[in-house]
Amino acid sequence: VSFVNPVVVGYFAGAGISFSNAARASVLGGKFLRLHLAVGFSNVTDGLISHNMSIGSVTDGFDIANSRNIVVSGNSCIKGTPTVGAHPDCVQLFSTVGMAPQDNIVIRDNYAMGLTQGFTNFGSNNIGSSHISIINNRVDGLFAQGVACIDCSDSIISGNILTTLDGAPH
């Protein structure tokens, strides 16, 4: 299933597009405004999230959970408006207990700006992840954690540019 050039406008709640237990899913060229989450993949195999914009998100831009063979490229997260206590990520990966660990995920050529963290893989509950590539992304941020790959093995982090903007609390 593919979504091409979707436009989803929210009122600071809900997800724009979510896939669960899917194969060959893609979201291309979308614009997601004022949502809780722009795009979510959960237990997706062979997916693509490319050239989308998350504008004014209150938490994360793009979440990938328990998935494998995913490419996230050319996306941007700008003008975030995080809820109190949130620590939004432009792209967040995580694995959960009882599911296969994340594997073969590529995050490249994405841009995060403002009230957001950048590109984060959480090795949730000591499950870990393998073959995670975080390459040539840019973060001009006000939050901590530009790029993180927690509990990663056989992974590559390269060519990322991280800038802390004036006024950052960390």
C-alpha positions as CSV (number, residue, x, y, z in Angstrom):
1,V,0.0,0.0,0.0
2,S,1.4,3.4,-0.9
3,F,0.2,6.9,0.0
4,V,1.5,9.5,-2.5
5,N,1.3,13.3,-1.8
6,P,-1.1,13.0,1.1
7,V,-2.0,16.1,3.1
8,V,-3.2,15.5,6.7
9,V,-4.1,18.4,9.0
10,G,-4.8,17.8,12.7
11,Y,-5.6,19.6,15.8
12,F,-2.5,18.6,17.8
13,A,-3.7,15.0,18.3
14,G,-3.7,11.7,16.3
15,A,-1.5,10.2,13.7
16,G,-1.5,11.2,10.0
17,I,-0.9,7.7,8.6
18,S,-0.2,4.4,10.5
19,F,0.7,1.0,9.2
20,S,0.7,-2.1,11.4
21,N,1.6,-5.7,10.4
22,A,2.2,-4.7,6.8
23,A,4.6,-5.4,4.0
24,R,5.8,-3.0,1.2
25,A,4.2,0.1,2.8
26,S,5.2,3.6,1.6
27,V,4.4,7.2,2.3
28,L,5.8,9.6,-0.3
29,G,5.7,13.4,-0.6
30,G,3.2,14.0,2.2
31,K,2.6,17.1,4.2
32,F,1.5,16.5,7.9
33,L,0.4,19.5,9.9
34,R,-0.2,19.8,13.7
35,L,-0.4,16.1,14.5
36,H,0.7,14.0,17.4
37,L,2.6,11.9,14.9
38,A,3.0,12.2,11.1
39,V,3.7,8.6,10.1
40,G,3.9,5.4,12.1
41,F,5.2,2.0,11.1
42,S,4.7,-0.9,13.5
43,N,5.8,-4.4,12.5
44,V,6.4,-3.3,8.9
45,T,8.7,-5.2,6.5
46,D,10.1,-3.5,3.3
47,G,8.8,0.0,3.9
48,L,9.7,3.5,2.6
49,I,9.0,6.9,4.1
50,S,10.3,9.6,1.8
51,H,10.2,13.3,1.1
52,N,7.5,14.1,3.7
53,M,7.1,17.1,5.9
54,S,6.0,17.0,9.5
55,I,5.1,20.6,10.5
56,G,4.0,21.6,14.0
57,S,4.0,18.1,15.5
58,V,3.4,17.8,19.2
59,T,5.6,14.7,19.6
60,D,7.4,12.7,17.0
61,G,7.5,13.1,13.2
62,F,8.1,9.5,12.1
63,D,8.0,6.4,14.3
64,I,9.3,3.0,13.3
65,A,8.6,0.1,15.7
66,N,9.5,-3.6,15.5
67,S,10.2,-3.2,11.8
68,R,12.8,-4.4,9.2
69,N,14.1,-3.3,5.8
70,I,12.8,0.3,6.1
71,V,14.2,3.4,4.4
72,V,13.4,6.9,5.9
73,S,14.9,9.5,3.5
74,G,14.5,13.1,2.5
75,N,11.9,14.0,5.2
76,S,11.8,17.1,7.4
77,C,10.4,18.0,10.8
78,I,10.0,21.7,11.4
79,K,8.1,24.2,13.7
80,G,7.4,21.6,16.4
81,T,5.1,22.5,19.2
82,P,5.8,19.8,21.7
83,T,3.4,19.1,24.6
84,V,4.6,19.7,28.1
85,G,7.2,17.0,29.1
86,A,7.5,15.7,25.5
87,H,10.9,15.0,24.0
88,P,10.0,14.7,20.3
89,D,12.2,13.0,17.8
90,C,12.0,13.7,14.0
91,V,12.6,10.0,13.5
92,Q,12.3,7.5,16.4
93,L,13.0,3.8,16.2
94,F,12.2,1.3,18.9
95,S,11.7,-2.4,19.6
96,T,9.3,-3.9,22.2
97,V,9.4,-7.0,24.2
98,G,8.0,-10.1,22.5
99,M,8.7,-8.7,19.0
100,A,11.6,-9.2,16.7
101,P,14.3,-6.5,17.1
102,Q,14.6,-3.7,14.6
103,D,16.8,-4.7,11.7
104,N,18.1,-3.1,8.5
105,I,16.8,0.5,8.9
106,V,18.3,3.4,6.9
107,I,17.7,7.0,8.0
108,R,19.4,9.3,5.5
109,D,19.2,12.8,4.2
110,N,16.5,14.0,6.6
111,Y,16.3,17.4,8.3
112,A,15.1,18.3,11.8
113,M,14.8,21.9,13.0
114,G,13.6,23.7,16.1
115,L,11.9,22.1,19.1
116,T,12.8,18.5,18.4
117,Q,15.4,15.9,18.9
118,G,16.9,14.4,15.8
119,F,17.2,10.8,14.9
120,T,17.0,8.2,17.7
121,N,17.0,4.4,17.9
122,F,16.0,3.3,21.4
123,G,17.0,-0.3,22.2
124,S,13.9,-0.7,24.3
125,N,14.0,-3.1,27.1
126,N,17.5,-4.3,26.2
127,I,16.2,-5.8,23.0
128,G,18.6,-3.8,20.8
129,S,18.7,-3.3,17.0
130,S,21.0,-4.3,14.2
131,H,22.1,-2.8,10.9
132,I,20.9,0.7,11.7
133,S,22.3,3.4,9.3
134,I,21.9,7.0,10.3
135,I,23.6,8.9,7.4
136,N,23.9,12.5,6.2
137,N,21.1,13.9,8.3
138,R,21.0,17.5,9.7
139,V,19.7,18.7,13.0
140,D,19.4,22.4,13.9
141,G,17.8,21.8,17.2
142,L,16.8,23.2,20.6
143,F,16.5,19.8,22.3
144,A,19.3,17.4,23.4
145,Q,20.1,14.2,21.5
146,G,20.7,15.0,17.8
147,V,21.6,11.4,16.9
148,A,21.5,8.3,19.1
149,C,21.7,4.6,18.4
150,I,21.1,2.9,21.7
151,D,21.9,-0.9,21.9
152,C,22.8,-1.0,18.2
153,S,25.0,-3.6,16.6
154,D,26.6,-3.7,13.2
155,S,25.4,-0.1,12.6
156,I,26.7,3.0,10.8
157,I,26.4,6.6,11.9
158,S,28.2,8.9,9.5
159,G,28.1,12.4,7.9
160,N,25.4,13.9,10.2
161,I,25.5,17.6,10.9
162,L,24.3,18.7,14.4
163,T,23.8,22.3,15.4
164,T,22.5,23.6,18.8
165,L,20.4,26.7,18.2
166,D,20.5,29.8,20.4
167,G,18.3,29.4,23.4
168,A,18.6,25.7,23.7
169,P,18.0,24.6,27.4
170,H,20.6,21.8,27.1
